[in-house]
Amino acid sequence: MNPYKAGPFLSKITIPQDLRENFTIQDLPQVSQELRQYIVDVISEIGNSHFGASLGVVELTVALHYVFNTPDDQLVWDVGHQAYGHKILTGRREQFHTNRTKGGISGFPKRSESEYDTFGVGHSSTSISAALGMAVASNFKGEKERQHIAVIGDGAMTAGLAFEGMNHAGFEKDANLLVILNDNCMSIDPNVGALNQYLTDITTSHTYNKVKDEVWKLLGKISKFGPDAQTVVSKVSNALKSSLMKESNLFEALNFRYFGPVDGHDAIGLAKILEDLKDIPGPKLLHVITKKGAGYKYSEEGNPTQWHAPGVFNKETGEIVKIVPKAPQPPKYQEVFGHSIVELAEKNKQIMGVTPAMPSGCSLNIMMAAMPDRAFDVGIAEQHAVTFSAGLATQGMVPYCNIYSSFMQRAFDQVLHDVALQNLNVVFCLDRGGLVGADGATHHGAYDLAYMRCIPNMIVSAPMNEEELRNLMYTAQLPDQGPFTIRYPRGNGVMTEWKTPFKEIKIGQGRKLTNGDDLALVTVGHPGNFAQEAIAKLKEDGYSVAHYDMRFVKPLDEVMLHEVFSKFDKVITVEDGCVMGGFGSAVLEFMADNGYSSQVTRLGIPDQYIHHGTQKELWADCGFDAAAIETTVRKLLKSSKSLKAEEKAG
């Protein structure tokens, strides 16, 4: 049951057709106001959601669904952080309070959830390519009037994929494609790079500010179906292009018709412009200026990064609710990384930090503040981040390239070809390794152990706790290490006293944490803590379980594995990664190559896409949390005892 009440206009909108049929263009500001308030009402109480991006595109969302015949007209939202208003207007208002909770609606557009979600997103910069593919297909099928709209943020526009899509679209002159560039000068962290400066130059131009009022007065005189509307918009566009950019326009150079910049918070003005653009053939780009968190005082005035996903907050005061724990809590792994890289860099002048647009998410912002000449945010450009790091390494630098595990997938070729083939000492710090929780399938770091371990020259490691993370980071920067992967999970570690002295870890050397005789648990990374918890419970009932923390997926500690398979006929591997080709598979390969025949049970992420929920819920669902490990051990040992009893009786 939905406890949230919509305003009088919004309550009458179940699907966009209701908006188009029951309201006039003059009603759009009120619809926008009610939609924004509904988002504030819900997100302030449920937390666990993105916020600022969706507030920033409320008027744009309303105008798009008012003007275009969605879902027949195809609307693609890049990344999807900004799609909450879209979800509310497209049949999911009553379910919106379940956003990003297990069994509830997804935090991102998802094709299986709604016909209005035309393309599943979560990673940035895919919208232009996807919408172009839809437009070309529509032309092929003879659906000439069908519209295709890609809404992409200025942050997402920094990725190479966006330009690849535009480069192709510029040559598909019959493609009915409209790209809306949502320019809010902000992705999650502030944007960087030449494109950001280019857009800033446009929007801060004295010429633009001088003519802006005249432009909107002109557009304000255009009736919705005025005969001269297209002429006026064309003149305005040409005037802006001539005055602001002296005929040199990046988008026009790619064969796009460029319009803008225009006010992204004027719902009526946007609707009129979009109506006019429908009749202009070929690829077009509308440059819309918005403010992240717009319409809610505290997000407008506050830190945009903080209001990207603020959690629960008091909507009346803007106070973000922080749960103060009763006892000291372990830090987040990312914070341990952020502080540790500064410590290491103070000792080693060759260390540099690199991140693709996630300095606060991965805590490289700590190094950026302390050593701004040695830490680099390269924008949403994972491929470039990797090859840029490779270039640094050729000159004797030791780059720590910090990328979320799921985003590293986008740069696999660069890791393989530009780093590993040349055996360069680039340290890949893969944050959010394993199941990440509410972001769901697009963001789980399920595959890095599998795809990194297949690469020659690559060292693949995963720390069980904060001390191990620090020691692996220290080890990775020692001479002649070559490519080195350290993956760690989202969230908190297990040590309150984590700032331990750095120690070298011998490459490929694990550690035996618990002795036992009945069965061996062989783990890698943070799930080793789950194994320790399970062993403590099992010990109470007389079970004797050994625990080996391998530390490295590649190279494996073969001495330790010989011990395991020589002593135990039952072995359980545990990993927060895909069981297909991952750590457990590596252990099975070792067993087969060395002629052992133990019964091996692999626990980890199954061969399917895992959707959203809390990390604890998903660890349990996938069967490798402490309770699942305990259950698996009991089941294996119980069946073993039963079999031995039968053999004895026989």
C-alpha positions in Angstrom: 0.0 0.0 0.0 1.3 3.4 -1.0 1.3 5.8 2.0 2.2 8.9 -0.2 -0.3 11.3 -1.5 0.0 12.9 -4.9 -1.1 16.5 -5.7 -4.5 17.1 -7.5 -2.9 17.2 -11.0 -0.4 14.4 -10.5 -3.0 12.1 -9.0 -4.9 12.2 -12.3 -1.8 11.0 -14.2 -1.3 7.2 -14.3 0.4 7.1 -17.7 1.7 9.9 -20.1 -1.5 9.7 -22.2 -3.4 11.1 -19.2 -1.0 14.1 -19.2 -1.4 14.7 -22.9 -5.2 14.3 -23.0 -6.3 16.0 -19.7 -3.9 19.0 -19.4 -3.0 22.0 -21.4 0.5 23.4 -21.9 -0.3 26.0 -19.3 -0.8 23.3 -16.7 2.7 21.9 -17.1 4.4 24.1 -14.4 1.8 22.9 -11.8 2.3 19.2 -12.9 6.1 19.8 -12.5 5.7 21.3 -9.1 3.6 18.4 -7.9 6.0 15.8 -9.4 9.0 17.4 -7.7 7.2 17.5 -4.4 6.2 13.8 -4.7 9.9 12.9 -5.3 10.9 14.9 -2.2 8.2 13.4 -0.1 9.1 9.8 -0.9 12.9 10.0 -1.1 13.2 12.0 2.0 11.7 9.1 4.0 12.9 6.0 2.2 16.4 7.2 1.5 18.6 4.6 -0.3 18.0 6.5 -3.6 19.4 9.0 -6.0 17.8 12.4 -5.6 19.5 15.5 -7.1 19.6 14.3 -10.7 15.9 13.6 -10.9 14.9 16.9 -9.4 17.0 18.7 -12.0 15.0 17.3 -15.0 11.5 17.5 -13.6 10.3 20.1 -16.1 12.2 18.3 -19.0 10.5 15.0 -18.0 7.1 16.5 -18.0 7.6 18.3 -21.3 9.0 15.2 -23.0 6.0 13.1 -22.1 3.6 15.9 -22.9 5.0 16.4 -26.4 6.0 13.0 -27.5 3.8 10.0 -27.9 5.6 7.7 -25.5 6.0 4.7 -25.5 5.6 4.6 -29.3 8.1 7.4 -29.4 11.2 6.0 -27.9 12.7 7.8 -24.9 16.1 6.7 -23.6 17.5 8.0 -20.3 21.3 7.9 -20.1 22.6 6.2 -16.9 19.1 6.5 -15.3 19.9 8.5 -12.1 17.5 11.1 -13.4 14.6 8.9 -14.3 12.5 9.0 -11.1 10.0 11.5 -12.5 9.8 9.4 -15.7 8.9 6.3 -13.5 6.3 8.2 -11.6 4.6 9.4 -14.8 4.7 6.0 -16.5 2.5 3.9 -14.3 4.8 3.4 -11.3 3.7 6.1 -8.9 2.0 3.7 -6.5 5.1 1.5 -6.4 7.7 4.3 -6.3 8.2 4.0 -2.5 9.6 0.5 -3.2 12.4 2.0 -5.2 15.7 0.1 -4.9 14.4 -2.3 -2.2 14.3 -6.0 -2.7 11.2 -7.0 -4.7 10.5 -3.3 -5.5 11.1 -1.3 -8.6 14.6 -0.7 -9.9 16.5 2.5 -9.4 17.2 2.5 -13.1 15.1 2.2 -16.3 14.6 -1.5 -17.0 13.0 -3.0 -20.1 11.4 -5.9 -18.1 9.7 -3.4 -15.7 7.9 -1.1 -18.2 7.3 -0.6 -21.9 8.2 3.0 -21.2 11.7 1.9 -20.3 12.9 1.5 -23.8 16.5 0.6 -22.9 18.1 -0.8 -19.8 20.7 1.5 -18.4 23.0 2.0 -15.4 26.4 2.6 -17.0 26.8 6.0 -18.6 26.9 7.2 -22.2 24.9 4.5 -23.9 21.8 6.5 -24.8 22.9 8.0 -28.1 24.1 4.7 -29.6 20.9 2.9 -28.4 18.5 5.6 -29.6 20.3 5.7 -33.0 19.9 2.0 -33.4 16.2 2.4 -32.6 15.9 5.2 -35.2 17.6 3.2 -37.9 15.4 0.2 -37.2 12.3 2.4 -37.4 13.4 3.7 -40.7 14.0 0.2 -42.0 10.5 -0.8 -40.9 8.9 2.2 -42.6 8.0 3.9 -39.3 9.1 7.3 -40.5 7.1 9.4 -38.0 8.4 7.7 -35.0 10.6 9.9 -32.7 13.7 8.8 -30.8 15.1 10.9 -28.0 18.3 10.3 -26.0 18.6 12.4 -22.8 22.3 12.5 -21.8 24.0 14.5 -19.1 27.1 16.7 -19.6 29.1 14.3 -17.4 28.1 11.2 -19.5 29.0 13.2 -22.7 32.7 13.0 -21.6 32.8 9.3 -22.5 34.1 8.1 -25.8 31.0 6.0 -26.5 28.9 9.1 -26.6 31.1 10.6 -29.3 31.2 7.3 -31.2 27.4 7.4 -31.3 27.3 11.0 -32.4 29.9 10.4 -35.1 27.8 7.6 -36.6 24.5 9.5 -36.2 25.9 12.4 -38.1 26.0 10.2 -41.2 22.5 8.7 -40.7 20.8 11.8 -42.1 17.4 10.1 -42.2 17.5 9.0 -38.6 14.8 10.7 -36.6 17.0 11.3 -33.6 16.9 14.0 -31.0 19.8 14.2 -28.4 19.0 16.3 -25.4 22.1 17.4 -23.6 21.2 18.0 -20.0 23.9 20.4 -18.9 24.0 20.9 -15.2 27.7 21.2 -14.9 27.7 18.2 -12.6 27.8 14.4 -12.9 28.3 12.9 -9.4 31.5 14.9 -8.8 32.2 18.1 -10.7 33.0 17.6 -14.3 36.4 17.9 -15.7 38.0 18.3 -19.1 37.8 20.4 -22.3 34.2 19.5 -23.1 33.1 20.9 -19.7 35.0 24.1 -20.5 33.4 24.3 -23.9 29.9 24.0 -22.5 30.7 26.5 -19.8 32.0 29.0 -22.5 28.7 28.7 -24.3 26.5 29.1 -21.2 28.4 31.9 -19.6 28.9 33.9 -22.8 28.1 37.6 -22.5 26.3 37.4 -25.9 24.1 34.6 -24.6 23.2 36.4 -21.5 22.4 39.5 -23.5 20.0 37.8 -25.9 18.5 35.2 -23.6 15.6 37.4 -22.5 14.8 38.3 -26.1 15.0 34.6 -27.1 12.4 33.6 -24.5 10.2 36.6 -25.4 10.2 35.4 -29.0 9.5 31.8 -28.1 6.8 32.9 -25.7 4.9 34.5 -28.6 4.8 31.2 -30.5 1.6 29.4 -30.2 1.8 25.6 -29.8 1.1 25.1 -33.5 2.1 28.5 -34.8 2.9 28.6 -38.5 6.1 30.5 -38.0 7.4 28.6 -35.0 9.9 26.6 -36.9 11.3 29.7 -38.6 11.7 31.6 -35.3 13.4 28.6 -33.6 15.7 28.3 -36.6 16.6 32.0 -36.5 17.2 31.9 -32.7 19.4 28.9 -33.1 21.4 30.4 -35.9 21.8 33.7 -34.0 23.1 31.9 -30.9 25.5 29.7 -33.0 26.8 32.7 -34.8 27.2 35.0 -31.8 28.4 32.5 -29.3 30.6 30.2 -31.2 31.6 32.2 -34.2 30.3 29.4 -36.5 32.6 26.9 -34.8 30.3 24.3 -33.2 31.5 20.9 -32.1 28.0 19.4 -32.5 27.4 20.9 -36.0 30.9 19.6 -37.0 29.4 16.1 -36.3 26.5 16.9 -38.6 24.0 17.6 -35.8 21.6 20.5 -36.0 22.3 22.4 -32.7 19.7 24.3 -30.8 20.2 26.1 -27.5 21.2 26.6 -24.9 17.7 26.9 -23.4 16.3 27.1 -19.9 15.6 23.5 -18.6 13.3 24.7 -15.9 10.7 26.4 -18.1 8.2 23.5 -18.8 6.1 25.6 -21.2 9.1 26.9 -23.1 10.6 23.4 -23.3 7.3 21.9 -24.6 7.1 24.5 -27.3 10.6 24.0 -28.5 10.2 20.2 -28.4 7.0 20.4 -30.5 8.9 22.5 -33.1 11.9 20.1 -33.1 9.6 17.2 -33.9 9.2 18.5 -37.5 12.9 19.0 -38.2 14.4 16.0 -39.9 17.7 14.3 -39.2 19.9 14.2 -36.1 19.4 17.2 -33.8 20.8 18.3 -30.4 19.0 20.4 -27.9 21.3 21.9 -25.3 19.3 22.3 -22.0 20.6 24.2 -19.0 19.4 22.7 -15.7 20.5 22.8 -12.0 21.0 19.5 -10.2 18.6 19.4 -7.2 16.5 22.2 -8.7 13.3 23.3 -6.9 14.2 22.0 -3.5 15.9 24.8 -1.5 18.4 22.7 0.4 19.7 20.6 -2.5 20.0 23.8 -4.6 22.1 25.5 -1.9 23.9 22.5 -0.6 26.8 20.3 -1.8 25.6 18.7 -5.1 27.7 15.6 -4.5 26.1 15.2 -1.1 22.6 15.6 -2.5 23.2 13.1 -5.4 22.1 10.3 -3.0 21.6 11.9 0.4 19.8 9.0 2.2 17.0 9.8 4.6 16.5 13.6 5.3 14.1 16.0 6.9 12.3 17.6 4.0 11.3 20.6 6.1 14.8 21.5 7.3 17.0 19.8 4.8 18.9 18.0 7.6 20.3 14.7 6.4 19.7 12.0 9.0 22.8 10.3 10.1 22.6 7.3 12.3 25.3 7.6 15.0 26.5 4.1 16.1 26.8 3.4 19.8 30.3 2.0 19.4 33.1 2.8 17.0 32.5 1.3 13.5 35.0 0.0 11.0 35.7 2.3 8.1 34.6 1.8 4.6 37.1 0.0 2.4 37.2 3.0 0.1 38.2 5.3 3.0 41.0 2.9 3.9 42.2 3.1 0.3 41.9 6.9 0.2 44.0 7.4 3.4 46.5 4.6 2.6 47.4 5.9 -0.9 48.3 9.3 0.6 50.5 7.5 3.2 52.2 5.5 0.4 52.6 8.4 -1.9 54.3 10.4 0.8 56.9 7.6 0.9 57.1 6.9 -2.8 57.2 9.9 -5.1 56.4 7.8 -8.1 52.9 6.9 -6.9 50.0 8.7 -8.7 46.2 8.2 -8.5 43.8 8.0 -11.4 40.0 7.7 -11.3 37.3 8.0 -14.0 34.9 10.6 -12.5 34.5 8.9 -9.1 36.9 10.8 -6.7 34.5 10.9 -3.9 33.0 7.5 -4.5 36.4 5.8 -4.3 37.9 8.4 -1.9 40.7 9.5 -4.3 39.5 13.0 -3.4 41.7 12.7 -0.3 44.8 12.4 -2.4 43.5 15.1 -4.8 43.3 17.5 -1.9 46.6 16.6 -0.5 48.6 16.1 -3.7 46.6 17.8 -6.6 49.5 17.4 -9.0 49.6 13.6 -8.5 45.9 12.6 -8.6 43.8 12.8 -11.7 40.0 12.7 -12.4 39.8 11.9 -16.1 36.1 12.0 -16.5 33.7 9.2 -17.4 36.3 7.5 -19.5 37.4 4.1 -18.1 39.3 3.1 -21.3 41.3 6.3 -21.2 41.9 6.0 -17.5 43.6 2.6 -18.1 45.7 3.6 -21.0 46.6 6.9 -19.4 47.8 4.9 -16.4 49.8 2.7 -18.8 51.5 5.8 -20.2 52.4 7.0 -16.7 53.9 3.6 -15.9 56.2 3.6 -19.0 57.9 6.6 -17.4 58.5 5.0 -14.1 55.4 6.2 -12.3 53.3 3.7 -10.2 49.6 4.6 -11.0 46.9 3.4 -8.8 44.0 3.2 -11.2 40.9 3.2 -9.1 37.7 2.1 -10.9 34.5 0.4 -9.7 34.6 -3.2 -10.6 31.5 -3.1 -12.9 32.9 -0.1 -14.7 36.3 -1.8 -15.3 34.5 -4.1 -17.6 34.4 -1.2 -20.1 38.2 -1.1 -20.3 39.0 -4.8 -20.6 40.9 -4.5 -23.9 43.0 -1.7 -22.5 44.0 -3.8 -19.5 44.8 -6.7 -21.7 46.6 -4.9 -24.5 48.0 -1.7 -23.1 49.0 -2.8 -19.6 49.4 -6.5 -19.3 51.0 -7.2 -22.7 53.7 -4.7 -21.8 53.9 -5.9 -18.3 53.5 -2.4 -16.8 53.2 -1.8 -13.1 49.7 -0.4 -13.0 47.8 -1.1 -9.8 44.1 -1.6 -10.4 42.2 -0.9 -7.3 38.7 -2.3 -8.0 36.2 -0.8 -5.6 32.7 -2.3 -5.2 34.0 -5.8 -6.0 31.1 -8.3 -5.5 27.5 -7.6 -4.7 26.9 -3.9 -4.1 23.2 -3.8 -3.0 20.5 -1.4 -4.2 22.1 -0.4 -7.5 21.4 -4.0 -8.7 22.6 -5.9 -11.8 24.2 -3.0 -13.6 26.6 -2.2 -10.7 27.4 -5.6 -9.1 31.2 -6.3 -9.4 30.6 -9.9 -10.1 33.1 -10.7 -12.8 36.5 -9.1 -12.1 38.0 -12.1 -10.5 37.1 -14.2 -13.6 38.1 -11.6 -16.2 41.3 -10.5 -14.5 42.7 -14.0 -13.8 42.6 -15.0 -17.4 45.1 -12.2 -18.4 48.8 -13.1 -18.6 51.2 -11.2 -16.2 48.3 -10.1 -14.0 48.4 -10.5 -10.2 44.9 -10.8 -8.8 44.3 -10.3 -5.1 41.5 -9.6 -2.6 41.9 -8.5 1.0 39.9 -10.0 3.8 40.1 -6.9 5.9 41.5 -3.4 6.1 45.0 -4.4 7.2 45.3 -6.8 4.3 44.1 -4.0 1.9 46.9 -1.7 3.2 49.5 -4.4 2.9 48.4 -5.4 -0.6 48.6 -1.7 -1.6 52.1 -1.5 -0.2 53.2 -4.7 -1.9 51.8 -3.5 -5.3 54.2 -0.6 -5.5 57.3 -2.5 -4.8 59.8 -2.8 -7.7 59.1 -5.2 -10.6 55.6 -6.2 -9.7 53.9 -5.7 -13.1 50.1 -5.4 -13.4 48.4 -5.8 -10.0 44.7 -6.1 -9.2 43.4 -5.4 -5.7 39.6 -5.8 -5.4 37.6 -5.0 -2.4 33.8 -4.6 -1.6 31.5 -1.8 -1.1 30.8 -0.9 2.5 32.5 -1.3 5.9 35.4 -3.5 6.8 35.8 -5.3 10.1 38.6 -3.5 12.0 38.2 -0.4 14.1 41.9 -0.2 14.6 42.8 -0.5 11.0 45.8 1.9 10.6 48.4 -0.8 10.9 52.1 -0.5 9.8 52.6 -1.5 6.2 54.0 -5.0 5.6 54.9 -6.8 2.4 52.9 -9.8 1.4 54.7 -12.4 -0.6 53.0 -12.7 -4.0 50.8 -15.8 -4.2 51.0 -16.6 -0.5 47.9 -17.3 1.5 47.4 -17.8 5.2 45.9 -20.5 7.3 43.5 -18.9 9.8 41.9 -22.0 11.5 43.0 -25.6 12.0 40.5 -28.3 11.5 40.1 -32.0 10.5 36.6 -32.4 9.0 36.5 -30.1 6.1 38.4 -27.1 4.6 36.9 -23.7 3.8 39.0 -22.0 1.2 38.1 -18.3 0.8 39.2 -15.1 -0.9 38.5 -11.6 0.1 35.9 -10.2 2.5 33.8 -13.4 2.6 36.6 -14.9 4.7 34.9 -13.0 7.6 31.7 -14.9 6.9 33.6 -18.2 7.1 35.1 -17.2 10.4 31.6 -16.5 11.8 30.3 -19.8 10.5 33.3 -21.7 12.0 32.6 -20.2 15.4 29.0 -21.5 15.3 30.1 -24.9 14.0 32.7 -25.3 16.7 30.0 -25.1 19.3 28.5 -28.3 17.9 31.8 -30.1 17.7 32.6 -29.6 14.0 36.3 -29.2 13.2 36.6 -26.9 10.1 39.9 -25.6 8.7 40.0 -22.1 7.1 42.5 -21.0 4.5 42.4 -17.3 3.3 44.1 -17.5 -0.1 44.5 -13.7 -0.6 45.5 -14.3 -4.3 43.4 -15.7 -7.1 46.4 -15.5 -9.3 49.0 -16.8 -8.6 47.4 -19.4 -6.3 49.2 -20.6 -3.2 50.0 -24.0 -4.6 51.8 -25.1 -1.4 48.7 -24.4 0.6 46.4 -26.1 -1.9 48.5 -29.2 -1.9 48.0 -29.3 1.9 44.3 -28.8 1.5 43.7 -31.5 -1.1 46.1 -34.0 0.6 44.3 -33.7 3.8 40.6 -33.1 3.0 38.2 -35.0 0.9 35.6 -32.2 1.2 36.4 -28.6 0.3 34.2 -25.5 0.1 35.4 -22.4 -1.8 33.8 -19.0 -1.0 34.0 -15.8 -3.1 31.9 -12.7 -3.6 32.2 -13.2 -7.4 30.8 -15.3 -10.2 31.3 -19.0 -9.7 31.7 -19.4 -13.5 35.4 -18.9 -14.2 36.1 -17.3 -10.8 38.1 -18.2 -7.7 36.4 -21.6 -7.2 37.0 -22.5 -10.8 40.7 -21.7 -10.3 40.8 -24.1 -7.3 39.0 -26.8 -9.3 41.6 -26.4 -12.2 44.4 -26.8 -9.7 42.8 -30.0 -8.3 42.3 -31.5 -11.8 45.8 -30.5 -12.9 47.3 -32.2 -9.9 45.3 -35.4 -9.9 43.3 -34.8 -6.7 39.7 -35.9 -6.4 38.1 -34.2 -3.4 34.5 -33.1 -3.4 34.6 -29.4 -4.0 31.5 -27.2 -3.4 31.7 -23.6 -4.8 29.8 -20.8 -3.1 29.6 -17.5 -4.8 27.4 -15.5 -7.2 25.4 -17.9 -9.4 25.4 -17.8 -13.2 22.5 -15.3 -13.4 22.0 -11.6 -13.1 21.3 -10.6 -9.5 18.9 -7.8 -9.0 18.6 -5.2 -6.2 18.4 -5.6 -2.4 20.6 -4.9 0.5 24.1 -6.5 0.5 23.1 -8.8 3.3 19.9 -9.9 1.6 21.8 -10.7 -1.6 24.7 -12.5 0.1 22.0 -14.7 1.7 20.1 -15.2 -1.6 23.3 -16.2 -3.4 24.2 -18.6 -0.6 27.5 -17.5 0.7 26.8 -15.5 3.8 27.8 -16.9 7.2 24.5 -18.8 7.7 24.7 -20.3 4.2 28.3 -21.4 4.7 27.3 -23.0 8.0 24.4 -24.8 6.4 26.5 -26.1 3.6 29.2 -27.4 6.0 26.6 -29.2 8.1 24.9 -30.7 5.0 28.2 -32.0 3.6 29.4 -33.5 6.9 26.1 -35.0 7.7 25.9 -36.8 4.4 29.5 -37.9 4.9 28.7 -39.4 8.3 25.6 -41.1 6.9 27.7 -42.6 4.1 30.4 -43.8 6.5 27.7 -45.4 8.7 26.2 -47.2 5.8 29.6 -48.5 4.7 30.3 -49.7 8.2 26.9 -51.4 8.4 27.5 -53.0 5.1 
